[in-house]
Every structure is written in structure tokens, then in C-alpha cells.
Amino acid sequence: MNRRNVRPTRQRQILDAAEHLAARQGWMETTFADICREADVSNGVLTYHFKTKNDILFAMLEDVIERLQGRLALLLQMQGLSSADKIAAFIRALSEFGQGERELILVLVQFMSMSMQQPEIAERIHTFFAGLLRQQVEEAREENVRWPDEPEVVVKLLQCLALGLVLDPLFLGLDFPVEQLTSAATAMFLDYLASSKDAAQ
């Protein structure tokens, strides 16, 4: 292997191992020794790339957020769809994501839990969701979507729904078929938008 490629490969190996352990046994219970064993690296290799457990934690947080951004970017780039179709596609994709990304969701829950004790984590998560909110509102305005006077309210509702859909397979146990959930949630949002427009007139 080319030496120039060793460092990012080792870091990826360590982060994958750390995320897997955090999802399986919790971050607080995960030790350097656990990560070395899971990643199949020596303690020296681990501390060369990450000096402290917190260094791994924040690298892992950045990694999880980048992966979420990558997933959500695909949902936010759906061009040529009506508002109803876009909402339906968003809900369907998040439902499927919640069912297929168990480990990533468990790690995200770990970060949400730790954010109560570590303001840096809370700030990073807040920045991520605030940025997502701005992006969705800007796209709605560019597409001349006729939402209420405060489209932020609609986007916030979508974000709350999204969080519920993502967490459902792990914690809530609301076992609805994706198509049924998509149809009901889309109808609910369209009714809300229609009633908001009527009230504004």
C-alpha cells in the first residue's frame, strides 16, 4: 500500500470501529483498548492519529454529520417535483433510512445524549439542523412554494417528523408500512398547508 494512503485508511478504520462500539455498547463504556481491538491496530497507531478519546469523539461526530448531510442532500435535490411529491419522497426516504441505518442512528442518539453534558456537541448538532433548516427554506422560496408566511414552521415540522421516522424502527415500534405512513403524513402536511393559506387570505 502506498504510504500516502495509510493515514486516511487507518483513521477510517479507527472511526468505523469507534462508531460500531458506540452503537453496540455506548461511548462511555468504550475504552482505547476496545477501539484498538475492534480496529485491529496497536495503541501506538491509535494515539498517533487521536491523542485522546475526545479527539475520536469529535472526529466521529464530524463523520456522522457528514454522512447524514450526504444522505439528506439527495433528498433536498429533487427537482421538478410538486410540493406533494417532494414531501412524499422525503417521508418515504427517511422511513427507509430509519430501517436501514441502525448503527448510524444509534451513534446519533449517543451524541444527542452526550450533548446535555458537552456544549460543544450540542452546538455542532444545533448548527447542523439550523443549516439544514436554512437550506430547505431557501429552496422553498426559490421554487416559489406557496407555504405560510413563515416557511420555517413547516420545515421545523418536517424535521420533527423526520426525527420520529428515523428513530421509530429502534425505539418507538410503530410498525406501519412505508407506503401507508407516506400517504398519511403527506395528506396531513397538505391539509396543514391548505388551511394555513386559507387563514392567511
Secondary structure by P-SEA (a helix, b strand, c coil): ccccaaaaaaaaaaaaaaaaaaaccccccccaaaaaaaacccaaaaaaacccaaaaaaaaaaaaaaaaaaaaaaaaacccccaaaaaaaaaaaaaaaaaccaaaaaaaaaaaaaccccaaaaaaaaaaaaaaaaaaaaaaaaacccccccaaaaaaaaaaaaaaaaaccccccccccaaaaaaaaaaaaaaaaaaaaaaac
